[in-house]
Structures are given as C-alpha cells and as structure tokens.
Amino acid sequence: MKEYKDKSVEDLKKLLDEKREFVRAARFDRSGSSKKEVKGVSLAKKEIARILTETNARAKALNK
C-alpha cells in the first residue's frame, strides 16, 4: 500500500487504466483459447482495489 501513497493522483489514474485494460484484454483472450492467466488477472483486480481505496481515501481527506 505504501507504493500507492507515494504516487500522484495522475499516476494512480494512469495505473488504474492500465490494470483495467489488462483485465479486459485477459478476459477476452481467455474466452477464445485454452490459455489461462488466472493468477495475473486475480492480482490485477487486487491492485485495482488497492488503487481505488487510496484514491477514495484521498478524496475523503480533502472533503473533511
């Protein structure tokens, strides 16, 4: 989590877009072939959740 606290909001948004694109691409690639990258997708989803948690925490801190 510390690695996300050190990044700027723009960097977090860029990283979030990259992870979401990875999950989307993996989902469509997996439907057409027998290749499974379950672990990578699972880790990407967890990173997406961590990034969203950090951005929401920053937004709440600004609103207080």
PDB file of N, CA, C and O in Angstrom:
ATOM      1  N   MET A   1       0.821  -1.194   0.000  1.00  0.00           N
ATOM      2  CA  MET A   1       0.000   0.000   0.000  1.00  0.00           C
ATOM      3  C   MET A   1       0.866   1.260   0.000  1.00  0.00           C
ATOM      4  O   MET A   1       0.449   2.292  -0.526  1.00  0.00           O
ATOM      5  N   LYS A   2       2.042   1.190   0.572  1.00  0.00           N
ATOM      6  CA  LYS A   2       2.877   2.373   0.663  1.00  0.00           C
ATOM      7  C   LYS A   2       3.267   2.887  -0.718  1.00  0.00           C
ATOM      8  O   LYS A   2       3.414   4.093  -0.919  1.00  0.00           O
ATOM      9  N   GLU A   3       3.433   1.970  -1.669  1.00  0.00           N
ATOM     10  CA  GLU A   3       3.824   2.388  -3.007  1.00  0.00           C
ATOM     11  C   GLU A   3       2.755   3.255  -3.661  1.00  0.00           C
ATOM     12  O   GLU A   3       3.077   4.095  -4.501  1.00  0.00           O
ATOM     13  N   TYR A   4       1.501   3.070  -3.295  1.00  0.00           N
ATOM     14  CA  TYR A   4       0.424   3.876  -3.873  1.00  0.00           C
ATOM     15  C   TYR A   4       0.291   5.224  -3.164  1.00  0.00           C
ATOM     16  O   TYR A   4      -0.164   6.195  -3.769  1.00  0.00           O
ATOM     17  N   LYS A   5       0.675   5.293  -1.914  1.00  0.00           N
ATOM     18  CA  LYS A   5       0.593   6.551  -1.184  1.00  0.00           C
ATOM     19  C   LYS A   5       1.605   7.561  -1.682  1.00  0.00           C
ATOM     20  O   LYS A   5       1.392   8.767  -1.558  1.00  0.00           O
ATOM     21  N   ASP A   6       2.704   7.083  -2.243  1.00  0.00           N
ATOM     22  CA  ASP A   6       3.756   7.965  -2.728  1.00  0.00           C
ATOM     23  C   ASP A   6       3.474   8.525  -4.117  1.00  0.00           C
ATOM     24  O   ASP A   6       4.133   9.473  -4.542  1.00  0.00           O
ATOM     25  N   LYS A   7       2.501   7.951  -4.833  1.00  0.00           N
ATOM     26  CA  LYS A   7       2.230   8.366  -6.209  1.00  0.00           C
ATOM     27  C   LYS A   7       1.225   9.508  -6.257  1.00  0.00           C
ATOM     28  O   LYS A   7       0.417   9.691  -5.347  1.00  0.00           O
ATOM     29  N   SER A   8       1.298  10.270  -7.342  1.00  0.00           N
ATOM     30  CA  SER A   8       0.358  11.369  -7.524  1.00  0.00           C
ATOM     31  C   SER A   8      -0.980  10.824  -8.033  1.00  0.00           C
ATOM     32  O   SER A   8      -1.086   9.660  -8.419  1.00  0.00           O
ATOM     33  N   VAL A   9      -1.977  11.673  -8.025  1.00  0.00           N
ATOM     34  CA  VAL A   9      -3.310  11.278  -8.471  1.00  0.00           C
ATOM     35  C   VAL A   9      -3.290  10.902  -9.950  1.00  0.00           C
ATOM     36  O   VAL A   9      -3.949   9.945 -10.358  1.00  0.00           O
ATOM     37  N   GLU A  10      -2.546  11.643 -10.745  1.00  0.00           N
ATOM     38  CA  GLU A  10      -2.464  11.348 -12.175  1.00  0.00           C
ATOM     39  C   GLU A  10      -1.815   9.995 -12.427  1.00  0.00           C
ATOM     40  O   GLU A  10      -2.251   9.241 -13.296  1.00  0.00           O
ATOM     41  N   ASP A  11      -0.760   9.690 -11.654  1.00  0.00           N
ATOM     42  CA  ASP A  11      -0.092   8.397 -11.795  1.00  0.00           C
ATOM     43  C   ASP A  11      -1.028   7.256 -11.397  1.00  0.00           C
ATOM     44  O   ASP A  11      -1.028   6.200 -12.030  1.00  0.00           O
ATOM     45  N   LEU A  12      -1.819   7.469 -10.354  1.00  0.00           N
ATOM     46  CA  LEU A  12      -2.764   6.443  -9.928  1.00  0.00           C
ATOM     47  C   LEU A  12      -3.829   6.203 -10.986  1.00  0.00           C
ATOM     48  O   LEU A  12      -4.213   5.061 -11.238  1.00  0.00           O
ATOM     49  N   LYS A  13      -4.307   7.281 -11.606  1.00  0.00           N
ATOM     50  CA  LYS A  13      -5.317   7.124 -12.655  1.00  0.00           C
ATOM     51  C   LYS A  13      -4.755   6.373 -13.854  1.00  0.00           C
ATOM     52  O   LYS A  13      -5.433   5.534 -14.447  1.00  0.00           O
ATOM     53  N   LYS A  14      -3.510   6.681 -14.205  1.00  0.00           N
ATOM     54  CA  LYS A  14      -2.863   6.009 -15.330  1.00  0.00           C
ATOM     55  C   LYS A  14      -2.676   4.525 -15.031  1.00  0.00           C
ATOM     56  O   LYS A  14      -2.949   3.676 -15.879  1.00  0.00           O
ATOM     57  N   LEU A  15      -2.212   4.217 -13.825  1.00  0.00           N
ATOM     58  CA  LEU A  15      -2.016   2.834 -13.411  1.00  0.00           C
ATOM     59  C   LEU A  15      -3.345   2.082 -13.360  1.00  0.00           C
ATOM     60  O   LEU A  15      -3.415   0.913 -13.738  1.00  0.00           O
ATOM     61  N   LEU A  16      -4.381   2.744 -12.899  1.00  0.00           N
ATOM     62  CA  LEU A  16      -5.711   2.142 -12.847  1.00  0.00           C
ATOM     63  C   LEU A  16      -6.208   1.799 -14.244  1.00  0.00           C
ATOM     64  O   LEU A  16      -6.759   0.719 -14.459  1.00  0.00           O
ATOM     65  N   ASP A  17      -6.021   2.695 -15.177  1.00  0.00           N
ATOM     66  CA  ASP A  17      -6.419   2.429 -16.566  1.00  0.00           C
ATOM     67  C   ASP A  17      -5.654   1.245 -17.149  1.00  0.00           C
ATOM     68  O   ASP A  17      -6.228   0.413 -17.852  1.00  0.00           O
ATOM     69  N   GLU A  18      -4.360   1.174 -16.856  1.00  0.00           N
ATOM     70  CA  GLU A  18      -3.542   0.070 -17.363  1.00  0.00           C
ATOM     71  C   GLU A  18      -4.012  -1.270 -16.812  1.00  0.00           C
ATOM     72  O   GLU A  18      -4.115  -2.251 -17.548  1.00  0.00           O
ATOM     73  N   LYS A  19      -4.297  -1.306 -15.512  1.00  0.00           N
ATOM     74  CA  LYS A  19      -4.739  -2.563 -14.885  1.00  0.00           C
ATOM     75  C   LYS A  19      -6.107  -2.980 -15.403  1.00  0.00           C
ATOM     76  O   LYS A  19      -6.340  -4.164 -15.645  1.00  0.00           O
ATOM     77  N   ARG A  20      -7.007  -2.031 -15.573  1.00  0.00           N
ATOM     78  CA  ARG A  20      -8.335  -2.353 -16.102  1.00  0.00           C
ATOM     79  C   ARG A  20      -8.241  -2.861 -17.535  1.00  0.00           C
ATOM     80  O   ARG A  20      -8.971  -3.776 -17.916  1.00  0.00           O
ATOM     81  N   GLU A  21      -7.362  -2.286 -18.319  1.00  0.00           N
ATOM     82  CA  GLU A  21      -7.172  -2.742 -19.695  1.00  0.00           C
ATOM     83  C   GLU A  21      -6.590  -4.156 -19.711  1.00  0.00           C
ATOM     84  O   GLU A  21      -6.976  -4.978 -20.542  1.00  0.00           O
ATOM     85  N   PHE A  22      -5.673  -4.437 -18.804  1.00  0.00           N
ATOM     86  CA  PHE A  22      -5.102  -5.781 -18.704  1.00  0.00           C
ATOM     87  C   PHE A  22      -6.176  -6.811 -18.386  1.00  0.00           C
ATOM     88  O   PHE A  22      -6.226  -7.872 -19.008  1.00  0.00           O
ATOM     89  N   VAL A  23      -7.031  -6.503 -17.424  1.00  0.00           N
ATOM     90  CA  VAL A  23      -8.103  -7.429 -17.047  1.00  0.00           C
ATOM     91  C   VAL A  23      -9.072  -7.623 -18.206  1.00  0.00           C
ATOM     92  O   VAL A  23      -9.502  -8.745 -18.472  1.00  0.00           O
ATOM     93  N   ARG A  24      -9.417  -6.544 -18.895  1.00  0.00           N
ATOM     94  CA  ARG A  24     -10.332  -6.640 -20.024  1.00  0.00           C
ATOM     95  C   ARG A  24      -9.735  -7.493 -21.139  1.00  0.00           C
ATOM     96  O   ARG A  24     -10.401  -8.371 -21.688  1.00  0.00           O
ATOM     97  N   ALA A  25      -8.478  -7.227 -21.465  1.00  0.00           N
ATOM     98  CA  ALA A  25      -7.819  -7.981 -22.531  1.00  0.00           C
ATOM     99  C   ALA A  25      -7.675  -9.454 -22.156  1.00  0.00           C
ATOM    100  O   ALA A  25      -7.865 -10.330 -23.000  1.00  0.00           O
ATOM    101  N   ALA A  26      -7.343  -9.727 -20.914  1.00  0.00           N
ATOM    102  CA  ALA A  26      -7.191 -11.115 -20.472  1.00  0.00           C
ATOM    103  C   ALA A  26      -8.522 -11.848 -20.525  1.00  0.00           C
ATOM    104  O   ALA A  26      -8.569 -13.029 -20.868  1.00  0.00           O
ATOM    105  N   ARG A  27      -9.593 -11.160 -20.189  1.00  0.00           N
ATOM    106  CA  ARG A  27     -10.913 -11.791 -20.214  1.00  0.00           C
ATOM    107  C   ARG A  27     -11.291 -12.200 -21.636  1.00  0.00           C
ATOM    108  O   ARG A  27     -11.807 -13.297 -21.848  1.00  0.00           O
ATOM    109  N   PHE A  28     -11.040 -11.329 -22.606  1.00  0.00           N
ATOM    110  CA  PHE A  28     -11.391 -11.646 -23.981  1.00  0.00           C
ATOM    111  C   PHE A  28     -10.418 -12.650 -24.593  1.00  0.00           C
ATOM    112  O   PHE A  28     -10.832 -13.483 -25.399  1.00  0.00           O
ATOM    113  N   ASP A  29      -9.146 -12.594 -24.234  1.00  0.00           N
ATOM    114  CA  ASP A  29      -8.177 -13.564 -24.739  1.00  0.00           C
ATOM    115  C   ASP A  29      -8.475 -14.959 -24.206  1.00  0.00           C
ATOM    116  O   ASP A  29      -8.326 -15.950 -24.922  1.00  0.00           O
ATOM    117  N   ARG A  30      -8.894 -15.031 -22.957  1.00  0.00           N
ATOM    118  CA  ARG A  30      -9.158 -16.315 -22.326  1.00  0.00           C
ATOM    119  C   ARG A  30     -10.388 -16.988 -22.924  1.00  0.00           C
ATOM    120  O   ARG A  30     -10.457 -18.216 -22.965  1.00  0.00           O
ATOM    121  N   SER A  31     -11.355 -16.209 -23.384  1.00  0.00           N
ATOM    122  CA  SER A  31     -12.575 -16.804 -23.918  1.00  0.00           C
ATOM    123  C   SER A  31     -12.320 -17.512 -25.240  1.00  0.00           C
ATOM    124  O   SER A  31     -13.068 -18.421 -25.599  1.00  0.00           O
ATOM    125  N   GLY A  32     -11.291 -17.123 -25.968  1.00  0.00           N
ATOM    126  CA  GLY A  32     -11.030 -17.709 -27.267  1.00  0.00           C
ATOM    127  C   GLY A  32      -9.989 -18.797 -27.278  1.00  0.00           C
ATOM    128  O   GLY A  32      -9.803 -19.454 -28.303  1.00  0.00           O
ATOM    129  N   SER A  33      -9.298 -19.011 -26.168  1.00  0.00           N
ATOM    130  CA  SER A  33      -8.244 -20.012 -26.170  1.00  0.00           C
ATOM    131  C   SER A  33      -8.244 -20.785 -24.864  1.00  0.00           C
ATOM    132  O   SER A  33      -8.993 -20.479 -23.936  1.00  0.00           O
ATOM    133  N   SER A  34      -7.409 -21.766 -24.817  1.00  0.00           N
ATOM    134  CA  SER A  34      -7.308 -22.569 -23.606  1.00  0.00           C
ATOM    135  C   SER A  34      -6.281 -21.998 -22.634  1.00  0.00           C
ATOM    136  O   SER A  34      -6.116 -22.514 -21.529  1.00  0.00           O
ATOM    137  N   LYS A  35      -5.597 -20.942 -23.040  1.00  0.00           N
ATOM    138  CA  LYS A  35      -4.581 -20.311 -22.190  1.00  0.00           C
ATOM    139  C   LYS A  35      -5.274 -19.607 -21.030  1.00  0.00           C
ATOM    140  O   LYS A  35      -6.183 -18.803 -21.237  1.00  0.00           O
ATOM    141  N   LYS A  36      -4.846 -19.908 -19.820  1.00  0.00           N
ATOM    142  CA  LYS A  36      -5.459 -19.297 -18.649  1.00  0.00           C
ATOM    143  C   LYS A  36      -4.404 -18.544 -17.849  1.00  0.00           C
ATOM    144  O   LYS A  36      -3.344 -19.081 -17.526  1.00  0.00           O
ATOM    145  N   GLU A  37      -4.707 -17.330 -17.549  1.00  0.00           N
ATOM    146  CA  GLU A  37      -3.812 -16.496 -16.756  1.00  0.00           C
ATOM    147  C   GLU A  37      -4.596 -16.004 -15.536  1.00  0.00           C
ATOM    148  O   GLU A  37      -4.753 -14.804 -15.312  1.00  0.00           O
ATOM    149  N   VAL A  38      -5.072 -16.960 -14.773  1.00  0.00           N
ATOM    150  CA  VAL A  38      -5.956 -16.667 -13.652  1.00  0.00           C
ATOM    151  C   VAL A  38      -5.223 -15.879 -12.571  1.00  0.00           C
ATOM    152  O   VAL A  38      -5.779 -14.931 -12.016  1.00  0.00           O
ATOM    153  N   LYS A  39      -4.013 -16.249 -12.274  1.00  0.00           N
ATOM    154  CA  LYS A  39      -3.257 -15.587 -11.211  1.00  0.00           C
ATOM    155  C   LYS A  39      -2.987 -14.120 -11.553  1.00  0.00           C
ATOM    156  O   LYS A  39      -3.107 -13.249 -10.691  1.00  0.00           O
ATOM    157  N   GLY A  40      -2.622 -13.844 -12.808  1.00  0.00           N
ATOM    158  CA  GLY A  40      -2.350 -12.474 -13.216  1.00  0.00           C
ATOM    159  C   GLY A  40      -3.584 -11.592 -13.151  1.00  0.00           C
ATOM    160  O   GLY A  40      -3.511 -10.433 -12.741  1.00  0.00           O
ATOM    161  N   VAL A  41      -4.714 -12.145 -13.554  1.00  0.00           N
ATOM    162  CA  VAL A  41      -5.969 -11.395 -13.510  1.00  0.00           C
ATOM    163  C   VAL A  41      -6.367 -11.141 -12.062  1.00  0.00           C
ATOM    164  O   VAL A  41      -6.804 -10.045 -11.713  1.00  0.00           O
ATOM    165  N   SER A  42      -6.215 -12.149 -11.232  1.00  0.00           N
ATOM    166  CA  SER A  42      -6.550 -12.010  -9.820  1.00  0.00           C
ATOM    167  C   SER A  42      -5.700 -10.932  -9.152  1.00  0.00           C
ATOM    168  O   SER A  42      -6.217 -10.115  -8.390  1.00  0.00           O
ATOM    169  N   LEU A  43      -4.415 -10.929  -9.432  1.00  0.00           N
ATOM    170  CA  LEU A  43      -3.522  -9.919  -8.853  1.00  0.00           C
ATOM    171  C   LEU A  43      -3.846  -8.525  -9.380  1.00  0.00           C
ATOM    172  O   LEU A  43      -3.775  -7.548  -8.635  1.00  0.00           O
ATOM    173  N   ALA A  44      -4.198  -8.430 -10.654  1.00  0.00           N
ATOM    174  CA  ALA A  44      -4.545  -7.137 -11.235  1.00  0.00           C
ATOM    175  C   ALA A  44      -5.815  -6.580 -10.587  1.00  0.00           C
ATOM    176  O   ALA A  44      -5.906  -5.381 -10.322  1.00  0.00           O
ATOM    177  N   LYS A  45      -6.783  -7.445 -10.334  1.00  0.00           N
ATOM    178  CA  LYS A  45      -8.021  -6.998  -9.679  1.00  0.00           C
ATOM    179  C   LYS A  45      -7.742  -6.504  -8.267  1.00  0.00           C
ATOM    180  O   LYS A  45      -8.341  -5.524  -7.823  1.00  0.00           O
ATOM    181  N   LYS A  46      -6.840  -7.172  -7.562  1.00  0.00           N
ATOM    182  CA  LYS A  46      -6.482  -6.725  -6.211  1.00  0.00           C
ATOM    183  C   LYS A  46      -5.776  -5.379  -6.252  1.00  0.00           C
ATOM    184  O   LYS A  46      -6.003  -4.530  -5.390  1.00  0.00           O
ATOM    185  N   GLU A  47      -4.924  -5.181  -7.243  1.00  0.00           N
ATOM    186  CA  GLU A  47      -4.245  -3.893  -7.377  1.00  0.00           C
ATOM    187  C   GLU A  47      -5.235  -2.791  -7.712  1.00  0.00           C
ATOM    188  O   GLU A  47      -5.103  -1.670  -7.222  1.00  0.00           O
ATOM    189  N   ILE A  48      -6.227  -3.096  -8.544  1.00  0.00           N
ATOM    190  CA  ILE A  48      -7.275  -2.128  -8.863  1.00  0.00           C
ATOM    191  C   ILE A  48      -7.991  -1.710  -7.586  1.00  0.00           C
ATOM    192  O   ILE A  48      -8.245  -0.525  -7.370  1.00  0.00           O
ATOM    193  N   ALA A  49      -8.315  -2.681  -6.743  1.00  0.00           N
ATOM    194  CA  ALA A  49      -8.989  -2.378  -5.476  1.00  0.00           C
ATOM    195  C   ALA A  49      -8.112  -1.515  -4.573  1.00  0.00           C
ATOM    196  O   ALA A  49      -8.606  -0.596  -3.920  1.00  0.00           O
ATOM    197  N   ARG A  50      -6.823  -1.806  -4.536  1.00  0.00           N
ATOM    198  CA  ARG A  50      -5.917  -1.009  -3.702  1.00  0.00           C
ATOM    199  C   ARG A  50      -5.810   0.433  -4.202  1.00  0.00           C
ATOM    200  O   ARG A  50      -5.786   1.377  -3.412  1.00  0.00           O
ATOM    201  N   ILE A  51      -5.747   0.584  -5.521  1.00  0.00           N
ATOM    202  CA  ILE A  51      -5.657   1.928  -6.099  1.00  0.00           C
ATOM    203  C   ILE A  51      -6.934   2.709  -5.806  1.00  0.00           C
ATOM    204  O   ILE A  51      -6.874   3.877  -5.424  1.00  0.00           O
ATOM    205  N   LEU A  52      -8.087   2.068  -5.985  1.00  0.00           N
ATOM    206  CA  LEU A  52      -9.356   2.742  -5.711  1.00  0.00           C
ATOM    207  C   LEU A  52      -9.494   3.094  -4.235  1.00  0.00           C
ATOM    208  O   LEU A  52     -10.044   4.142  -3.899  1.00  0.00           O
ATOM    209  N   THR A  53      -9.004   2.235  -3.354  1.00  0.00           N
ATOM    210  CA  THR A  53      -9.037   2.523  -1.922  1.00  0.00           C
ATOM    211  C   THR A  53      -8.217   3.763  -1.605  1.00  0.00           C
ATOM    212  O   THR A  53      -8.651   4.624  -0.839  1.00  0.00           O
ATOM    213  N   GLU A  54      -7.041   3.850  -2.191  1.00  0.00           N
ATOM    214  CA  GLU A  54      -6.173   5.006  -1.946  1.00  0.00           C
ATOM    215  C   GLU A  54      -6.794   6.289  -2.499  1.00  0.00           C
ATOM    216  O   GLU A  54      -6.762   7.321  -1.829  1.00  0.00           O
ATOM    217  N   THR A  55      -7.357   6.242  -3.710  1.00  0.00           N
ATOM    218  CA  THR A  55      -7.952   7.452  -4.287  1.00  0.00           C
ATOM    219  C   THR A  55      -9.177   7.886  -3.498  1.00  0.00           C
ATOM    220  O   THR A  55      -9.407   9.083  -3.324  1.00  0.00           O
ATOM    221  N   ASN A  56      -9.969   6.928  -3.016  1.00  0.00           N
ATOM    222  CA  ASN A  56     -11.135   7.280  -2.207  1.00  0.00           C
ATOM    223  C   ASN A  56     -10.724   7.856  -0.859  1.00  0.00           C
ATOM    224  O   ASN A  56     -11.374   8.773  -0.357  1.00  0.00           O
ATOM    225  N   ALA A  57      -9.660   7.336  -0.268  1.00  0.00           N
ATOM    226  CA  ALA A  57      -9.170   7.868   1.000  1.00  0.00           C
ATOM    227  C   ALA A  57      -8.670   9.308   0.827  1.00  0.00           C
ATOM    228  O   ALA A  57      -8.883  10.157   1.692  1.00  0.00           O
ATOM    229  N   ARG A  58      -8.010   9.562  -0.287  1.00  0.00           N
ATOM    230  CA  ARG A  58      -7.549  10.934  -0.550  1.00  0.00           C
ATOM    231  C   ARG A  58      -8.720  11.883  -0.776  1.00  0.00           C
ATOM    232  O   ARG A  58      -8.691  13.027  -0.324  1.00  0.00           O
ATOM    233  N   ALA A  59      -9.744  11.411  -1.470  1.00  0.00           N
ATOM    234  CA  ALA A  59     -10.914  12.254  -1.716  1.00  0.00           C
ATOM    235  C   ALA A  59     -11.639  12.572  -0.411  1.00  0.00           C
ATOM    236  O   ALA A  59     -12.094  13.699  -0.215  1.00  0.00           O
ATOM    237  N   LYS A  60     -11.749  11.596   0.476  1.00  0.00           N
ATOM    238  CA  LYS A  60     -12.394  11.827   1.768  1.00  0.00           C
ATOM    239  C   LYS A  60     -11.590  12.796   2.628  1.00  0.00           C
ATOM    240  O   LYS A  60     -12.164  13.611   3.349  1.00  0.00           O
ATOM    241  N   ALA A  61     -10.263  12.709   2.553  1.00  0.00           N
ATOM    242  CA  ALA A  61      -9.402  13.598   3.330  1.00  0.00           C
ATOM    243  C   ALA A  61      -9.545  15.042   2.854  1.00  0.00           C
ATOM    244  O   ALA A  61      -9.463  15.973   3.656  1.00  0.00           O
ATOM    245  N   LEU A  62      -9.758  15.232   1.549  1.00  0.00           N
ATOM    246  CA  LEU A  62      -9.923  16.577   1.028  1.00  0.00           C
ATOM    247  C   LEU A  62     -11.274  17.185   1.386  1.00  0.00           C
ATOM    248  O   LEU A  62     -11.397  18.403   1.517  1.00  0.00           O
ATOM    249  N   ASN A  63     -12.282  16.338   1.542  1.00  0.00           N
ATOM    250  CA  ASN A  63     -13.631  16.820   1.827  1.00  0.00           C
ATOM    251  C   ASN A  63     -13.848  17.121   3.302  1.00  0.00           C
ATOM    252  O   ASN A  63     -14.839  17.763   3.650  1.00  0.00           O
ATOM    253  N   LYS A  64     -12.967  16.683   4.166  1.00  0.00           N
ATOM    254  CA  LYS A  64     -13.157  16.933   5.604  1.00  0.00           C
ATOM    255  C   LYS A  64     -12.770  18.306   5.998  1.00  0.00           C
ATOM    256  O   LYS A  64     -12.873  18.664   7.172  1.00  0.00           O
TER     257      LYS A  64
END
